[in-house]
Amino acid sequence: MTRLQELARRLDARDARIGVIGLGYVGLPLALGFAKAGFRVSGFELDGEKVKALSEGRSYIEDVPSAEIAQAVREGRFAASGDFDGLADCDVINVCVPTPLTKTKDPDVSYIVRAVEDIRKRLRPGQLLILGSTTYPGTTHELFVPILEGTGLQLGVDFAVAFAPERIDPANTKFALRQVPKVVGGETPLCTELASKVYESIFDHVVTVSSSQSAEMVKLLENTFRAINIGLANEVALMCDRLGLDVWEVIDAAATKPYGFMKFEPGPGLGGHCIPVDPSYLSWKMKSLNFSARFIELATEINGHMPEYVAQTVADLLNEDRLAVNGADVLVLGMAYKANVSDLRESPSLDVIRLLSQKGAQVSYHDPHVPEVELQGGTAKSIELSDEALAAADLVVILTNHAAVDYDRVVAKAHRIYDTRNATRNVKEGREKVRKL
Ligand SMILES: NC(=O)c1ccc[n+]([C@@H]2O[C@H](COP(=O)([O-])OP(=O)(O)OC[C@H]3O[C@@H](n4cnc5c(N)ncnc54)[C@H](O)[C@@H]3O)[C@@H](O)[C@H]2O)c1
C-alpha cells in the first residue's frame, strides 16, 4: 500500500489528523467542522491572541459559538498553536490564509507563500495539502506545488495537492456549513479523490472539477458575478436618481419575476474581504495574458465611486437645509461592511466617513457590533443611540442595515435621514424625512 493509499484508508476511518493554517472567518469554522466530525484537528495561527483565546475555549468569530470550541478543546479534538512543527503530524493540511491586494491593487500572495514554506520544511510522504484561500487561476499549480516539489518529494506519488474554494458567508443563518456544496479540484485525479474524501466527511455535497485551476476559477466566477451585479444595481440606482425614481421599488418589483432575474441591491460601496478584492485577482491574471477583463474594470469603477456619491449626496442634503458640510453634525449608523456582522474590512463606511471628515463634518457613529474603530484622526467609539443624539444630528446617514437598530425610532427622532440601504422600508411614520439612495 502506498502512503497516499494509506491516507485514503485513514480518512475513511476518520483516524487522520487534520491541520488548518489560518484560523480566521474561513479556517476556524472549517477546523471546528472537522473536529465535530470526529477528527483530531490542529490549528496553526500567527496571531498569538487568537491562539490564546481558542486555547481558553473562547471564539472571536460571531458565527462560531465559544461553547463548541471549548468542548472540542476539552475533548482533545481541537488545539490551536503558533508552533508550526505540529504540521509534520498532520495528514491533511488546509491553508486558509488571507489573500489581500497590495497598495497597487495587485494580488498579495505572500501569506500563501509563507504558509507553504512552513509546510515545505516539514513535508513528509503521505500528506494531502489543500489550498482554500481565494486566488488567481494557476496559484496552486504554479506557486504552491513547485515550492513543495523543492523537497524532492513527488506530487501525486508522495504527496497530494488540491484547491478547494471557501463559500462561507458570515452571519448567514440560512445555511449551515455542511449544506453548502464544496468544490474540489486536484492536481491529479488521485489528489481530487483524496480531497473529496476529506470534505465528504463534513459537507453533504462535494462537486469535483478537472483541475485546481478550474476550482480556482469557479470561486472567482462566483465573486466576480456578485461584484458585477452589485455594480449594475449601483448604476441603476444612479440612473433612478436622475429619473426621479425609487430604485428599491424598481428592484423589488423586478424581483417578482420567477425566472431570468436575480436580485442584487445597491449600497454605499463594496465591503468585506472577498467581493471588492477577488475580481482584481482575476483581472490581474488576465492582464498577464494580454486580456483586458472589461466587465471587472467597469464594475470596480462604479462600485468604487459609490462612497463619493454618498458623500456628495450628504453635502446636497445639508445644502438643502442651508448647512455646510464643514461643521455639520453627521451621525452615521453602521460601521461594519454588511448587516449583523462586526467585520470592518474594506467597509464603505470608513470611506464615507473619511470623505466627510476631510470636508470638516463632525462625524459620530453608532454600530451595535463595532464598539470602536481606528479612524485617521484616532480611535472613535460607537455612541449610544439615544433620542437626544438622533435629534441633535443635522443628518443621520444609514450605511449598514443592522437588524438590532430600531428604525422607527430613528425616523421619529431624527431631523433628517439619508438611507443608503433601504433599512427604513417598513417605517410608516415620518417617511418624508427620509431620502433613500
Ligand atoms: N471571510 C469570508 O467570508 C471568505 C469567504 C470565502 C473565502 N474567503 C477567503 O478565505 C481566505 C481567508 O479569509 P478569512 O476571511 O478567513 O481571513 P481572516 O483574516 O479572517 O483569517 C486569516 C487568518 O490567517 C492568519 N494567518 C495569516 N498568515 C498566516 C500564516 N502564514 N500562518 C498561520 N496563520 C496565518 C491570520 O492571522 C488570520 O487569523 C482568503 O483568501 C479569503 O479571500 C473568505
The ligand as a Gaussian input file, in Angstrom:
#p B3LYP/6-31G(d) Opt

LIG

0 1
 N      -14.344000      35.862000       5.022000
 C      -15.073000      35.297000       4.090000
 O      -16.284000      35.459000       4.106000
 C      -14.438000      34.437000       2.999000
 C      -15.290000      33.655000       2.217000
 C      -14.754000      32.852000       1.235000
 C      -13.369000      32.865000       1.018000
 N      -12.561000      33.647000       1.781000
 C      -11.119000      33.571000       1.518000
 O      -10.515000      32.770000       2.524000
 C       -9.205000      33.255000       2.829000
 C       -9.123000      33.571000       4.301000
 O      -10.057000      34.593000       4.604000
 P      -10.566000      34.908000       6.070000
 O      -11.749000      35.788000       5.916000
 O      -10.667000      33.657000       6.858000
 O       -9.331000      35.771000       6.594000
 P       -9.016000      36.140000       8.133000
 O       -8.134000      37.330000       8.089000
 O      -10.270000      36.167000       8.915000
 O       -8.201000      34.878000       8.647000
 C       -6.940000      34.540000       8.192000
 C       -6.117000      34.130000       9.403000
 O       -4.880000      33.619000       8.934000
 C       -3.858000      34.044000       9.839000
 N       -2.609000      33.926000       9.114000
 C       -2.112000      34.718000       8.135000
 N       -0.984000      34.203000       7.634000
 C       -0.754000      33.050000       8.309000
 C        0.244000      32.065000       8.247000
 N        1.227000      32.126000       7.350000
 N        0.164000      31.035000       9.120000
 C       -0.842000      30.947000      10.012000
 N       -1.829000      31.847000      10.111000
 C       -1.791000      32.886000       9.261000
 C       -4.278000      35.427000      10.240000
 O       -3.689000      35.815000      11.466000
 C       -5.787000      35.268000      10.350000
 O       -6.191000      34.891000      11.657000
 C       -8.991000      34.453000       1.916000
 O       -8.346000      34.043000       0.755000
 C      -10.399000      34.887000       1.578000
 O      -10.469000      35.558000       0.342000
 C      -13.069000      34.422000       2.785000

